[in-house]
Amino acid sequence: MRLNSLKLVNFRQHADTEINFDSGLTGIIGPNGAGKTTILEAIAWALYGNQAVRGNRDSIRFLGAGARAQVEVQLDFELGSHRYKVVRGLTSAELYLDGALEPIANSITSVTELLQRRIGMSLSEFFHTYFTGQKELAVMAAMTPGKRGQFLSRVLGYEKLRLAQELVRDKKSQVKAAADGMVRGMPDPETVARSLSEAAAKKAEAEERSQQAAHRHAIRHLEMKTVEPRWQLAQRQREQGLQLQAQITVAEEKESSHQRDAERIRGELDAISTAKLELKQLREQVEPLFALNVELQALDILHREEGRRRTLIESEQVLREEIARLEERHEKIERAPALEEEATVELEAKRAELEDTQGMLEARRTEWVRDRQEADTKRQSLRQQYAELKQQRDRVVSLGEDSECPTCSRPLGGSLHTVVEHLDELIKAVETDGTYYKSRVEQLEQMPDDVKALDEKRRAITTEVGALERKLAKVQLAVQELSTIGRDIAAKKQRQLQIKSDISKIPPGYDAARHNEVRADIDRLAPMEANAALLQARVEKEPQLQLQRQELMRELTRIQSTLGTLRIRRTQVSSAEGDFDSLRGTYERVRHELEDAKISGARAQEKLSSAMVALSAAEESWRDLKKKEEELELLVADRRMHEELDRAFSDLRTDLNFQLRPELSELASAFLSELTDARYSELELDDDYNIVILEDGIPKPVLSGGEEDLANLVLRLAISQMIAERAGQSFSLLILDEVFGSLDETRRFNVVELLRGLQDRFEQVILITHIESVREGLDRLITVGYNAGTGTSKVRQEKGGSIPAEDAFAEGEALPDSGSEHGAAA
């Protein structure tokens, strides 16, 4: 893999950064926290998505960017014979091949999966191959022998073989459990065979009984065909006789009914004759009723008008009293408009005075609160500053001269006393300022006297304004009421005149005694008139009843003639029913025997069906048994195969672990020989995976710090080489992140020179560090600074060996360290 360019937009602190990579040794230099490692994180995110970043997806966005601002990383790189460009955002991703305008993948999932297939490595394998950090160089030295072997197996991918073997063992257990369960669930073969034989015998017996039942049914069926026609004829004759008897019964019932109706009509005609005499007497008695009803209607009208006249008189009296009350109120509030003008002027003057007082109070109170808050804020800041300085001084004193600096990991040496004195001076200055601001806060805690006086004056004026407002409101209500009272008096006087006019138009002459007398006469005569109406309705039905009587007599004569004819035909049919009972007995016997034959045949057929079902079930059980035996044979073969796989994986892991140390030693020895100009030609890993350097074939008993760093570096390069070869990729890219550790400047220079000596193996080496002094040995420089004012990282690219200018970064941006780590921290 070879990196060409990288562009970051709103990715963490990189608001807009673009970097071009080239062959050779490239250094990314900048202070801690400037955003150097973020560049590597962006490369990993572009290739592998969210799994390669710290935190969640939302934490990637630059804090100074808006909520809808675009977050994007563009990475251009070469892999094999192709050139790729990946563009990844928070919710989208695109991958372009060989400068094409259309992407070959355009979703987050498809881009990540395609890149992982093309690279041939998982995220973990990619980092273990191309990336090396300071902690990884000496990670094996801090492990126990067993842990070292497990670490190498995991880094080189051998852990996948263990996982595969565990899957094989799980599958073997599942297959064995399935086979055992199948054996427990299988029936006894002898029992299944015996059931099959018994079912076949029962089927043969049921077939024979079914044939016998069918023969008996055929004989009874022939006998039924002889008896049934004779029985049907006898039934028809009997049904004819029953129908005639039913017709006779119906005719007799109609005859009786018509006779009863004739008697009823005769009684009604006699009652009508009596009603005619009563109706004549009633008509003479109710003759005055019409005149009384007319007189009652006239009296009812006069009664209603009399009630209306009394109601109007009462209303006129109420209006007269209301008019007098309103006129009295009108005289009391006539001066309301003049009082309203006086109250308004007085209220406006008092409000202006209140506003002036309120403004003076707010201004003075704001000034007092602001002074108190500023003093309290300054006091809290000094407290925090004092605690931080005290903690820093205690930490420096506890570390001592021989301990490492907590910020740069360098020994403090003789500068310890100077640093402690400087911290003591700062603490004393903070204590002096704190004492002043403490007294200042206590002084401003109570409200000043002039503020209290203004507040009391404002309250008094506010009370006076409230009283004036209530007075003005009462006067304004009185003004409104004055106008309303005038209109009400005029309206009520108009209504009074209208009522008097209506009273004069009501007619007099209502006689209550005559009204009651007429009502009594009508109540006495009304029942007589109703009774006369009922008698009249009865008399009017006489012609209709005469017609009904004549029709009824004609229908009665016809029914009596029909009844005589039916009785003669019934006598003739009765003579042919003599042998009906004997024939019915014969038919019932034959029918019962035929039904028994049908039932016997059905039972035999049912037993035959049951026998066939039982035989089918037995045959199915036999087939299931054979099928399960075949499945069991397959499961046994599958279990044996997984047992063989388990043994093969164990042997393979043993062989790989046996070959691991020689292969790693050979690769590391080649790197060591090149880096030391063949001074050290061989590096071995002993049985505990400890590093042993051979000089002229003899193990060196003691390694210096530089030799240990060199040995760890070549071992890490050998591990990366093995991972790349197993992934089928050329190992052309190497990224080293803060690998100098505690090396002095001379050893740093030697490591850089050694890396330069590997350029024939690694086309592209990227070195990330915060140490400025290594820039002279690099081919290209990428300087990273941090602007605290904007919260963004700034990147500048230049040739190797140049000295950074003071104005290379804008004001407020952090410059790379100009000296050692301890110097930068001091």
C-alpha positions in Angstrom: 0.0 0.0 0.0 1.2 3.5 -0.8 -0.5 6.7 0.5 -0.9 9.7 -2.0 -3.0 12.3 -0.3 -5.4 12.9 2.6 -8.0 15.7 3.1 -9.9 16.3 6.3 -13.0 18.6 6.6 -14.4 19.2 10.2 -12.8 15.9 11.4 -12.1 16.4 15.1 -9.8 19.6 15.4 -8.9 19.5 11.7 -11.4 22.0 10.2 -9.8 22.0 6.7 -6.5 20.1 6.3 -5.0 18.6 3.1 -1.8 16.5 3.1 0.2 15.1 0.2 2.4 12.1 0.8 5.5 11.0 -1.1 8.1 8.3 -1.1 11.0 8.2 1.4 11.1 9.2 5.0 8.3 11.6 6.0 8.0 13.2 9.4 4.7 14.4 11.1 6.0 16.8 13.8 4.0 18.8 16.3 3.4 19.2 20.1 1.2 16.8 22.0 -2.5 17.5 21.4 -1.9 19.3 18.1 -3.7 16.6 16.1 -0.9 14.4 14.8 -2.4 11.0 15.8 -5.8 12.3 14.5 -4.3 12.2 11.0 -3.7 8.4 11.4 -7.2 8.0 12.9 -8.6 9.7 9.8 -6.8 7.3 7.5 -8.1 4.3 9.5 -11.7 5.8 9.5 -11.6 6.3 5.7 -10.7 2.6 5.2 -12.6 0.8 8.0 -15.4 3.2 9.1 -16.7 3.9 12.6 -15.0 0.8 14.1 -11.6 2.6 13.7 -12.4 5.8 15.7 -12.6 6.7 19.4 -16.0 7.5 20.9 -19.2 7.5 18.9 -19.9 8.9 15.4 -21.1 12.3 16.7 -17.8 12.9 18.6 -16.0 13.0 15.2 -17.5 16.4 14.2 -15.3 19.5 14.8 -16.7 21.3 17.9 -16.6 24.7 16.1 -18.6 23.4 13.1 -22.4 23.8 12.9 -24.8 21.0 13.5 -25.4 20.5 9.8 -21.8 21.2 8.7 -20.2 18.5 6.5 -17.7 16.0 8.0 -15.6 14.4 5.4 -12.3 12.5 4.9 -10.8 11.9 1.4 -8.0 9.3 1.1 -6.1 8.7 -2.1 -3.8 5.6 -2.1 -2.4 2.8 -4.3 -2.8 -0.9 -3.7 -1.3 -3.4 -6.1 -1.7 -2.1 -9.7 -4.7 0.1 -8.9 -5.3 3.5 -7.5 -8.2 4.1 -5.1 -9.9 7.2 -3.7 -12.3 6.8 -0.8 -14.6 9.7 0.3 -16.3 9.0 3.7 -18.7 11.2 5.7 -20.9 10.6 8.8 -23.8 9.2 6.7 -22.2 8.4 3.3 -19.2 6.8 1.6 -18.0 6.4 -1.9 -15.0 4.5 -3.5 -13.5 5.4 -6.9 -11.1 3.2 -8.9 -8.3 4.5 -11.1 -9.6 8.0 -11.5 -13.1 7.0 -12.6 -16.0 9.5 -12.3 -18.5 7.0 -11.1 -17.9 5.1 -7.8 -17.6 1.4 -7.6 -19.3 1.4 -4.2 -21.6 4.1 -2.8 -22.8 3.1 0.7 -21.0 2.9 4.1 -21.4 -0.8 4.3 -20.4 -1.7 0.7 -17.4 0.7 0.8 -16.1 -0.8 4.1 -16.6 -4.4 3.0 -15.0 -3.9 -0.5 -12.0 -2.1 1.0 -11.5 -4.8 3.6 -11.6 -7.5 0.8 -9.2 -5.6 -1.5 -6.7 -4.9 1.4 -7.1 -8.5 2.6 -6.9 -7.5 6.3 -9.2 -6.8 9.2 -8.8 -3.6 11.1 -6.7 -5.3 13.8 -4.4 -6.9 11.2 -4.0 -3.6 9.3 -2.8 -1.8 12.5 -0.5 -4.6 13.5 1.0 -4.6 10.0 1.5 -1.0 9.0 1.4 0.8 12.4 3.9 0.7 15.2 3.6 2.7 18.4 6.0 3.4 21.3 4.2 1.0 23.7 4.2 -1.8 21.1 8.0 -1.9 20.8 8.6 -3.2 24.3 5.2 -4.8 24.9 6.7 -8.4 24.7 9.4 -7.5 27.3 6.8 -6.8 29.9 4.9 -10.2 29.3 5.4 -13.6 30.9 6.7 -16.3 28.5 3.2 -17.8 28.1 1.7 -14.4 27.4 4.4 -13.7 24.8 3.5 -16.8 22.8 -0.2 -16.0 23.0 0.5 -12.4 21.9 2.4 -13.5 18.8 -0.3 -16.1 17.9 -3.0 -13.4 18.2 -1.0 -10.7 16.2 -0.1 -13.2 13.4 -3.7 -14.5 13.1 -3.1 -17.9 14.6 -5.9 -17.2 17.1 -8.3 -17.8 14.2 -7.2 -21.4 14.1 -8.1 -21.8 17.8 -11.5 -20.2 17.1 -12.0 -22.5 14.2 -11.0 -25.5 16.3 -13.5 -24.4 19.0 -16.2 -24.2 16.3 -15.3 -27.7 15.1 -15.5 -29.0 18.7 -18.9 -27.3 19.2 -20.2 -28.9 16.0 -18.8 -32.3 17.0 -20.7 -32.0 20.3 -23.8 -31.0 18.6 -23.6 -33.9 16.1 -22.9 -36.4 19.0 -25.9 -35.0 21.0 -28.1 -35.3 17.9 -27.0 -38.9 17.3 -27.6 -39.8 20.9 -31.0 -38.2 20.9 -31.9 -40.0 17.6 -30.9 -43.4 19.1 -33.0 -42.7 22.2 -36.0 -41.6 20.1 -35.8 -44.6 17.6 -38.4 -47.5 18.2 -37.4 -51.2 18.6 -37.0 -52.7 15.0 -38.6 -56.1 16.2 -41.6 -54.3 17.6 -42.1 -52.3 14.3 -41.8 -55.6 12.2 -44.3 -57.4 14.5 -46.8 -54.5 14.3 -46.5 -54.6 10.5 -47.3 -58.3 10.3 -50.3 -58.1 12.7 -51.7 -55.1 10.7 -51.5 -57.2 7.4 -53.4 -60.1 9.0 -56.1 -57.9 10.4 -56.6 -56.3 7.0 -57.1 -59.8 5.3 -59.7 -60.7 8.0 -61.6 -57.4 7.6 -61.7 -57.9 3.7 -63.4 -61.3 4.1 -66.0 -60.0 6.6 -66.8 -57.1 4.3 -67.5 -59.5 1.4 -69.9 -61.6 3.5 -71.8 -58.4 4.6 -72.1 -57.3 1.0 -73.7 -60.7 0.0 -76.3 -60.5 2.7 -77.2 -56.9 1.7 -77.7 -58.0 -2.0 -80.3 -60.7 -0.9 -82.3 -58.3 1.3 -82.2 -55.7 -1.5 -83.9 -58.1 -4.0 -86.6 -58.9 -1.4 -87.3 -55.2 -0.8 -87.7 -54.6 -4.5 -90.7 -57.1 -4.5 -92.5 -55.8 -1.3 -91.9 -52.0 -1.7 -94.3 -51.4 -4.8 -97.2 -53.1 -3.0 -96.5 -51.1 0.2 -96.3 -47.8 -1.7 -99.8 -48.4 -3.3 -101.3 -49.2 0.0 -99.8 -46.0 1.5 -101.3 -43.9 -1.3 -104.8 -45.3 -0.7 -104.5 -44.7 3.0 -103.2 -41.2 2.4 -106.2 -40.5 0.1 -108.6 -41.7 2.9 -106.9 -39.5 5.5 -107.1 -36.5 3.1 -110.9 -37.0 2.7 -111.3 -37.3 6.4 -109.4 -34.1 6.9 -111.5 -32.3 4.3 -114.7 -33.5 6.1 -113.4 -32.3 9.4 -112.5 -28.8 7.9 -116.0 -28.6 6.3 -117.7 -29.5 9.6 -115.7 -26.7 11.3 -116.7 -24.2 8.7 -120.4 -25.2 9.1 -120.2 -24.6 12.9 -118.4 -21.3 12.4 -121.0 -20.0 9.9 -123.8 -20.9 12.2 -122.2 -19.1 15.1 -121.7 -16.0 12.9 -125.4 -16.1 11.9 -126.4 -16.0 15.5 -124.1 -13.1 16.2 -125.4 -11.0 13.4 -129.0 -11.6 14.5 -128.1 -10.3 18.0 -126.4 -7.2 16.6 -129.5 -6.3 14.5 -131.7 -6.5 17.6 -129.3 -4.2 19.5 -129.5 -1.6 16.7 -133.3 -1.4 17.0 -132.9 -0.6 20.7 -130.2 2.1 19.9 -132.5 3.9 17.5 -135.0 4.7 20.3 -132.2 5.9 22.7 -130.6 8.1 20.0 -133.8 10.1 19.5 -134.1 11.0 23.2 -130.4 12.1 23.4 -130.6 14.4 20.4 -133.4 16.5 22.1 -131.2 16.9 25.3 -127.9 18.0 23.6 -129.5 20.5 21.2 -128.3 23.7 23.3 -124.6 22.5 23.3 -123.6 24.3 20.1 -124.7 27.8 21.3 -123.0 27.2 24.7 -119.6 26.4 22.9 -119.8 29.6 20.9 -120.5 31.6 24.1 -117.6 29.9 25.9 -115.1 30.9 23.2 -116.1 34.6 23.6 -115.8 34.4 27.4 -112.3 32.8 27.1 -111.1 35.7 24.9 -112.3 38.2 27.4 -110.7 36.3 30.3 -107.3 36.3 28.6 -107.5 40.1 27.9 -108.4 40.8 31.5 -105.3 39.0 32.7 -103.2 40.9 30.3 -104.6 44.2 31.5 -103.8 43.4 35.1 -100.2 42.4 34.1 -99.7 45.7 32.2 -100.9 47.7 35.2 -98.3 46.0 37.4 -95.5 46.5 34.9 -96.4 50.3 34.6 -96.1 50.6 38.5 -92.6 48.9 38.4 -91.4 51.2 35.7 -92.5 54.3 37.6 -90.5 53.2 40.6 -87.3 52.4 38.5 -87.5 55.8 36.8 -87.6 57.6 40.2 -84.5 55.6 41.4 -82.5 56.4 38.3 -83.2 60.1 38.4 -82.0 60.2 42.0 -78.7 58.4 41.0 -78.2 60.8 38.1 -78.2 63.8 40.4 -75.5 62.2 42.6 -72.9 61.6 39.8 -73.3 64.7 37.6 -69.8 66.1 38.7 -67.9 62.8 37.6 -66.3 64.3 34.4 -64.7 67.2 36.2 -63.4 64.8 38.9 -61.9 62.5 36.3 -59.8 65.3 34.7 -58.4 66.3 38.2 -57.5 62.6 39.1 -55.8 62.0 35.7 -53.5 65.0 36.1 -52.5 64.1 39.7 -51.9 60.4 38.7 -49.6 61.3 35.7 -47.4 63.5 37.9 -47.1 60.8 40.5 -46.2 58.2 37.9 -43.4 60.4 36.5 -42.0 60.7 40.0 -42.1 56.9 40.4 -40.3 56.3 37.1 -37.5 58.7 38.0 -37.0 57.0 41.4 -37.2 53.5 39.8 -34.5 54.4 37.3 -32.1 55.8 39.9 -32.7 52.6 42.1 -32.1 50.2 39.2 -28.9 52.0 38.2 -27.5 52.0 41.7 -28.5 48.4 42.5 -27.0 47.1 39.2 -23.7 48.8 40.0 -23.7 47.3 43.5 -24.5 43.7 42.2 -21.9 43.9 39.4 -19.2 45.0 41.9 -20.1 42.1 44.2 -20.2 39.5 41.5 -16.9 40.6 40.0 -15.2 40.4 43.5 -16.7 37.0 44.2 -15.7 35.6 40.7 -12.2 36.9 41.1 -12.0 35.3 44.6 -13.2 31.9 43.3 -10.6 32.1 40.5 -7.8 32.8 42.9 -8.9 29.9 45.1 -8.7 27.5 42.1 -5.4 29.0 41.0 -4.0 28.6 44.6 -5.2 24.9 44.7 -3.6 24.1 41.3 -0.3 25.8 42.3 -0.2 24.1 45.7 -0.9 20.7 44.1 1.8 21.3 41.4 4.4 22.3 44.1 3.6 19.3 46.3 4.0 16.9 43.3 7.3 18.5 42.2 8.7 18.3 45.7 7.6 14.7 46.1 9.2 13.6 42.9 12.7 14.9 43.8 15.7 15.6 41.6 16.2 12.0 40.5 12.6 11.4 39.4 11.2 12.1 36.0 9.4 15.3 35.2 5.6 14.6 35.2 5.1 16.5 31.9 8.1 15.5 29.7 9.4 12.3 31.5 12.9 13.9 31.8 14.9 14.0 35.1 14.5 17.3 37.0 18.1 17.5 38.1 19.4 20.8 39.4 16.3 22.8 38.2 14.2 21.4 41.1 15.0 24.3 43.5 14.4 27.0 40.9 11.0 25.5 40.0 9.9 25.2 43.6 10.9 28.9 44.4 9.0 30.1 41.4 5.9 28.2 42.5 6.2 29.6 46.1 6.3 33.2 44.7 3.2 32.5 42.7 1.4 31.0 45.7 2.3 34.1 47.9 1.0 36.5 45.2 -2.3 34.6 45.0 -2.7 34.6 48.8 -2.2 38.4 48.9 -4.8 39.0 46.1 -7.2 36.5 47.8 -7.1 38.4 51.1 -8.0 41.7 49.4 -10.9 40.2 47.5 -12.2 38.4 50.6 -12.6 41.7 52.4 -14.1 43.3 49.3 -16.7 40.6 49.1 -17.6 41.0 52.8 -17.8 44.8 52.3 -20.3 44.4 49.4 -22.4 41.7 51.1 -24.8 44.2 52.7 -27.0 46.6 50.6 -25.7 50.2 50.7 -27.6 52.9 52.6 -28.4 55.0 49.5 -29.8 52.0 47.8 -32.0 51.2 50.8 -33.3 54.9 50.9 -34.1 54.8 47.2 -36.0 51.5 47.7 -38.1 52.9 50.5 -38.9 56.0 48.5 -40.0 53.8 45.5 -42.3 51.7 47.8 -44.0 54.9 49.2 -44.6 56.4 45.7 -45.8 53.0 44.5 -48.5 53.0 47.3 -49.6 56.6 46.4 -49.8 55.6 42.7 -52.0 52.6 43.5 -54.4 54.8 45.6 -54.7 57.4 42.8 -55.3 54.6 40.2 -58.1 53.2 42.3 -59.6 56.7 42.7 -59.4 57.3 38.9 -61.0 54.0 38.2 -64.0 54.8 40.4 -64.4 58.2 38.8 -64.2 56.7 35.3 -66.9 54.1 36.2 -69.1 56.9 37.4 -68.6 58.8 34.0 -69.6 55.6 32.1 -72.6 55.1 34.5 -73.8 58.7 33.9 -74.2 58.1 30.2 -75.9 54.8 30.7 -78.4 56.2 33.3 -79.5 58.9 30.9 -80.3 56.4 28.2 -82.0 54.0 30.6 -84.4 56.8 31.9 -85.4 57.8 28.4 -86.0 54.1 27.4 -88.1 53.4 30.5 -90.3 56.5 30.0 -90.9 55.5 26.4 -91.9 52.0 27.7 -94.2 53.5 30.3 -96.1 55.4 27.6 -96.5 52.3 25.5 -97.9 50.3 28.4 -100.5 53.0 29.2 -101.5 52.9 25.5 -101.9 49.1 25.5 -104.1 49.3 28.7 -106.5 51.7 27.1 -107.0 49.4 24.1 -108.1 46.3 26.1 -112.0 45.8 26.0 -114.0 45.7 29.3 -117.1 43.6 30.2 -115.7 40.2 31.5 -118.4 38.3 33.6 -116.6 35.5 35.7 -119.9 34.1 37.1 -121.4 33.6 33.6 -118.1 32.1 32.5 -118.2 29.4 35.2 -121.9 28.7 34.5 -121.3 28.0 30.8 -118.4 25.7 31.6 -120.7 23.7 33.9 -123.4 23.3 31.3 -120.9 22.1 28.6 -119.3 19.6 31.1 -122.8 18.1 31.7 -123.9 17.8 28.1 -120.5 16.7 26.6 -120.9 13.0 27.8 -124.4 12.9 26.3 -123.1 14.0 23.0 -120.4 11.3 23.0 -122.9 8.6 23.8 -125.2 9.9 21.0 -122.2 9.6 18.6 -121.6 6.0 19.6 -125.3 5.1 19.1 -125.3 6.8 15.7 -122.2 4.8 14.6 -124.0 1.5 15.6 -127.2 2.4 13.7 -125.2 3.2 10.6 -123.8 -0.4 10.5 -127.3 -1.9 10.0 -127.3 -2.1 6.1 -123.8 -3.8 6.2 -125.0 -6.4 8.7 -128.0 -7.2 6.6 -125.7 -7.9 3.5 -123.4 -10.1 5.7 -126.3 -12.2 6.9 -127.5 -12.9 3.4 -124.0 -13.9 2.2 -123.5 -16.1 5.3 -126.7 -18.1 4.6 -125.6 -18.8 1.0 -122.2 -20.0 2.1 -123.7 -22.3 4.7 -125.9 -24.0 2.1 -122.8 -24.6 -0.2 -120.8 -26.1 2.7 -123.5 -28.5 3.7 -123.8 -29.8 0.1 -119.9 -30.3 -0.2 -119.9 -32.1 3.2 -122.4 -34.7 1.9 -120.3 -35.5 -1.2 -117.1 -36.0 0.9 -118.8 -38.4 3.3 -119.9 -40.6 0.4 -116.3 -40.8 -1.1 -114.8 -41.6 2.4 -117.1 -44.6 2.7 -115.9 -45.9 -0.7 -112.1 -45.7 0.1 -112.4 -47.4 3.5 -113.4 -50.7 1.9 -109.9 -50.9 0.1 -107.8 -50.6 3.4 -108.5 -54.1 4.8 -105.1 -55.7 4.2 -103.0 -52.6 5.0 -101.8 -53.8 8.5 -100.6 -57.2 7.1 -98.7 -55.6 4.3 -97.1 -53.0 6.7 -95.8 -55.8 8.9 -94.1 -57.5 5.9 -92.6 -54.3 4.7 -91.2 -53.4 8.2 -89.6 -56.8 8.6 -87.9 -56.6 5.2 -86.8 -53.0 5.8 -85.3 -53.8 9.3 -83.4 -56.8 7.8 -82.1 -54.5 5.0 -81.0 -51.8 7.5 -79.2 -54.5 9.6 -77.4 -55.7 6.4 -76.4 -52.1 5.6 -75.1 -51.6 9.2 -73.2 -54.8 9.1 -71.6 -53.9 5.8 -70.7 -50.4 7.1 -69.1 -51.9 10.2 -67.2 -54.4 8.1 -66.1 -51.6 5.8 -65.1 -49.4 8.8 -63.0 -52.2 10.3 -61.4 -52.7 6.9 -60.6 -49.0 6.7 -59.2 -49.1 10.2 -57.1 -52.1 9.3 -55.8 -50.4 6.2 -55.0 -47.2 8.2 -53.2 -49.4 10.8 -51.3 -51.2 8.0 -50.4 -47.8 6.5 -49.2 -46.5 9.9 -47.1 -49.6 10.4 -45.6 -49.3 7.0 -44.8 -45.6 7.6 -43.2 -46.5 11.0 -41.1 -49.1 9.1 -40.0 -46.5 6.5 -39.3 -43.9 9.3 -37.2 -46.5 11.1 -35.1 -47.1 7.9 -34.8 -43.3 7.3 -33.6 -42.6 10.8 -31.1 -45.5 10.6 -29.7 -43.8 7.4 -29.7 -40.4 9.1 -27.9 -42.0 12.1 -25.2 -43.4 9.8 -24.7 -39.9 8.3 -24.4 -38.3 11.8 -21.9 -40.9 12.9 -19.8 -40.2 9.8 -20.1 -36.5 10.4 -18.9 -36.9 14.0 -15.9 -38.9 12.9 -15.1 -36.2 10.3 -15.2 -33.5 13.0 -13.0 -35.6 15.3 -10.5 -35.8 12.5 -10.7 -32.0 11.9 -10.1 -31.4 15.7 -7.0 -33.5 15.6 -5.8 -31.8 12.4 -6.3 -28.3 13.9 -4.3 -29.4 17.0 -1.5 -30.7 14.8 -1.5 -27.6 12.6 -1.4 -25.2 15.6 1.5 -27.2 17.0 3.4 -27.1 13.7 2.8 -23.3 13.3 3.9 -22.5 16.9 7.0 -24.7 16.3 7.8 -22.8 13.1 6.9 -19.3 14.6 10.2 -18.6 16.4 12.6 -19.6 13.6 10.6 -17.6 11.0 10.5 -14.5 13.1 14.2 -14.8 14.0 15.1 -15.1 10.3 13.1 -12.0 9.3 14.3 -10.0 12.3 17.9 -11.0 11.7 17.7 -9.7 8.1 16.4 -6.3 9.3 19.0 -6.2 12.1 21.9 -6.9 9.6 20.7 -4.1 7.3 20.2 -1.6 10.1 23.6 -2.3 11.7 25.7 -2.7 8.5 26.1 -6.4 9.4 27.6 -5.7 12.8 24.8 -7.9 14.3 23.9 -10.5 11.8 21.5 -12.7 13.8 18.6 -12.3 16.3 16.9 -15.3 18.0 13.9 -15.9 20.2 14.6 -18.4 23.0 12.0 -20.8 24.4 10.6 -18.0 26.5 10.4 -15.7 23.5 13.2 -13.5 25.0 15.3 -11.5 22.4 18.9 -12.8 22.0 21.3 -10.9 19.8 24.3 -12.8 18.4 27.6 -11.1 17.7 29.9 -13.3 15.7 27.7 -16.2 16.6 27.9 -15.6 20.3 24.9 -14.4 22.3 25.4 -11.0 24.0 24.8 -11.4 27.7 23.8 -7.7 28.3 22.1 -5.3 25.8 22.3 -1.6 26.1 19.2 0.6 26.0 19.8 1.5 22.3 20.4 -2.2 21.4 17.1 -3.1 23.2 15.2 -0.4 21.3 16.8 -1.6 18.0 16.0 -5.3 18.8 12.4 -4.4 19.6 12.1 -2.4 16.4 13.4 -5.1 14.1 11.2 -7.7 15.9 8.1 -5.5 15.3 9.1 -5.0 11.7 9.5 -8.8 11.3 6.0 -9.3 12.8 4.5 -6.8 10.3 6.4 -8.5 7.4 4.9 -11.9 8.4 1.3 -10.5 8.6 1.7 -8.7 5.2 3.0 -11.9 3.5 0.1 -14.0 4.9 -2.4 -11.4 3.6 -0.8 -11.5 0.2 0.3 -7.8 0.3 3.7 -6.2 -0.4 5.0 -4.5 2.8 5.8 -1.1 1.3 4.3 1.2 3.9 5.5 1.7 7.5 4.0 4.1 10.1 5.9 4.7 13.4 4.1 6.7 16.1 6.3 8.1 18.9 8.8 5.2 18.9 11.8 7.2 20.3 10.8 6.6 24.0 13.4 8.0 26.3 16.3 7.9 23.8 18.7 10.8 23.9 19.4 12.9 20.8 22.2 10.8 19.5 20.2 7.6 19.6 17.3 9.4 18.0 19.6 10.3 15.1 20.8 6.7 14.8 17.2 5.3 14.6 16.4 7.8 11.9 19.5 6.8 9.9 18.7 3.1 10.4 15.1 3.7 9.1 16.7 5.5 6.1 18.7 2.4 5.5 15.5 0.4 5.0 14.2 2.4 2.1 14.9 -0.4 -0.3 12.4 -2.5 1.7 9.9 0.2 2.6 9.0 2.7 -0.2 7.1 4.9 2.2 8.0 5.5 5.9 6.0 7.9 8.0 7.4 9.0 11.4 5.1 10.7 13.9 6.8 12.5 16.8 6.6 15.7 18.9 10.5 16.0 19.0 11.7 18.7 16.7 15.4 17.8 16.6 14.8 14.8 14.2 13.6 16.9 11.3 17.2 17.2 9.8 17.3 13.5 9.0 13.9 13.4 7.2 13.1 13.7 3.5 9.8 15.6 3.9 8.2 17.4 6.9 4.5 17.8 7.8 4.4 20.3 10.7 1.2 20.2 12.8 0.3 23.2 15.1 -2.8 24.0 17.2 -4.6 27.3 17.3 -6.2 27.7 20.8 -8.2 30.7 19.7 -10.1 28.8 17.0 -9.6 25.3 18.4 -8.3 24.0 15.1 -5.1 22.2 13.9 -3.0 23.8 11.2 -0.7 21.7 8.9 2.3 23.0 6.9 4.4 20.8 4.5 8.1 21.4 3.7 11.3 19.7 2.8 13.3 17.9 5.4 16.1 19.6 7.4 14.5 23.1 7.5 14.1 25.1 10.7 10.5 26.2 11.5 10.0 30.0 11.3 8.4 31.8 14.2 5.6 33.2 11.9 4.9 29.8 10.3 1.7 29.6 12.4 -0.8 32.4 13.2 -0.9 34.1 16.6 -2.4 31.8 19.3 -1.2 28.6 17.6 1.1 26.1 19.4 4.6 25.7 17.8 6.4 22.4 17.8 9.0 21.8 20.5 12.3 23.6 19.8 14.3 21.4 22.1 14.0 18.5 24.4 10.8 17.4 26.1 12.0 18.7 29.4 12.9 22.1 28.0 9.4 22.4 26.5 7.8 21.5 29.7 9.9 23.8 31.8 
